[in-house]
């Protein structure tokens, strides 16, 4: 049983299509392809959120608690 059927998601047509979809679906990050016995068994995505320098200044200068 694949991970797709366990999550009630449709089974992928081809691993290549899933890989391309993963690449197209992120702007910054990593797509990792796991191969076992010459077959793609997992496609992992690590997404990165890049903040503009002005946005990071706002976050670091604004306390989370207090007033």
Phi and psi in degrees as a GROMACS rama.xvg file:
@    title "Ramachandran Plot"
@    xaxis  label "Phi"
@    yaxis  label "Psi"
@TYPE xy
-86.272  164.845  UNK-2
-63.961  -28.4844  UNK-3
-66.6358  -44.0294  UNK-4
-72.2381  -28.1043  UNK-5
-68.0585  -31.8264  UNK-6
-93.208  7.79538  UNK-7
59.9642  26.2444  UNK-8
-97.5644  152.027  UNK-9
-64.3537  145.519  UNK-10
-67.4574  140.319  UNK-11
-67.8557  146.417  UNK-12
-67.8292  -51.6669  UNK-13
-143.594  144.613  UNK-14
-57.9175  -34.3844  UNK-15
-60.9151  -40.098  UNK-16
-65.6918  -40.5041  UNK-17
-65.5655  -39.0049  UNK-18
-63.6141  -46.9724  UNK-19
-62.2336  -40.1562  UNK-20
-63.653  -39.9928  UNK-21
-63.9763  -41.0901  UNK-22
-67.6265  -43.1972  UNK-23
-70.2821  -22.6635  UNK-24
-83.0002  -5.07989  UNK-25
-125.826  150.796  UNK-26
-98.2979  -43.7193  UNK-27
-130.465  136.6  UNK-28
150.349  -158.831  UNK-29
-132.362  135.948  UNK-30
-113.444  119.154  UNK-31
-112.42  130.749  UNK-32
-111.843  123.23  UNK-33
-102.653  127.462  UNK-34
-117.054  134.016  UNK-35
-134.896  125.05  UNK-36
52.9598  44.4461  UNK-37
65.3944  19.7266  UNK-38
-125.378  140.883  UNK-39
-71.1742  120.961  UNK-40
-109.624  -24.1659  UNK-41
-148.037  147.489  UNK-42
-127.345  116.453  UNK-43
-110.58  140.841  UNK-44
-120.06  134.019  UNK-45
-120.715  112.845  UNK-46
-95.9231  146.104  UNK-47
-118.943  139.438  UNK-48
-108.403  111.373  UNK-49
-89.9428  125.073  UNK-50
-102.33  141.889  UNK-51
-67.9387  153.841  UNK-52
-58.1352  -35.494  UNK-53
-65.329  -35.4557  UNK-54
-69.4908  -38.3043  UNK-55
-69.3856  -32.7862  UNK-56
-63.8589  -41.994  UNK-57
-62.6549  -41.4103  UNK-58
-67.9557  -47.1783  UNK-59
-71.2272  -25.1962  UNK-60
-93.89  -5.1768  UNK-61
-105.232  111.629  UNK-62
-66.2003  145.661  UNK-63
-74.971  -39.684  UNK-64
-116.299  158.749  UNK-65
90.6408  -178.792  UNK-66
